Amino acid sequence: LEFVSGQQVAAFLNPASGYFEFKNGKPGTVVVAVTKEGPVPGGSGQGSVARLSFKAKAAGTCSLSIADVSLMNDQGQEFHSVARPISAVVVR
């Protein structure tokens, strides 16, 4: 797979008070960064946070995973999060 683009889908994170960034990291990784700036309250909600689009380089099956998740409250304190595995069937 080749990373094509990312899109914020979580309305509760209000991008007007911060920003989303999607970029290729080291080979095989995509970095998704979300932050708020200034004295604004944190977001609260449930559901999908972002949608990532990929381009198939070949047909087959691949494994995708979410790793190194770091969530913090508006005081900068990290809290526990759970990332679930993802699988995809690639059709070219």
Residue pairs with C-beta under 8 A, 6 or more apart in sequence:
1 54
1 55
1 56
1 57
1 62
1 64
1 88
1 90
2 54
2 55
2 56
2 57
3 22
3 24
3 30
3 52
3 53
3 54
4 53
4 54
4 55
5 22
5 52
5 53
6 20
6 22
6 30
6 32
6 50
6 51
6 52
6 53
7 50
7 51
7 53
8 15
8 20
8 34
8 49
8 50
9 47
9 48
9 49
9 50
9 51
10 43
10 45
10 47
10 48
10 49
10 50
11 45
12 43
12 44
12 45
12 47
13 20
13 34
13 36
13 43
13 45
13 49
14 36
14 40
14 43
17 36
17 37
17 38
17 40
18 34
18 35
18 36
18 37
18 40
19 34
19 35
19 37
20 32
20 33
20 34
20 50
21 31
21 32
21 33
21 34
22 30
22 31
22 32
22 50
22 52
23 30
23 31
24 30
24 31
25 31
30 52
32 50
32 52
34 49
34 50
36 42
36 43
36 74
40 74
41 74
42 73
42 74
56 90
56 91
56 92
57 92
58 90
58 92
59 90
59 91
59 92
60 90
61 87
61 88
61 89
61 90
62 87
62 88
62 90
63 85
63 86
63 87
64 85
64 86
64 87
64 88
65 83
65 85
65 86
66 83
66 84
66 85
66 86
67 83
69 81
69 83
70 78
70 81
71 78
71 79
71 81
72 78
72 79
73 79
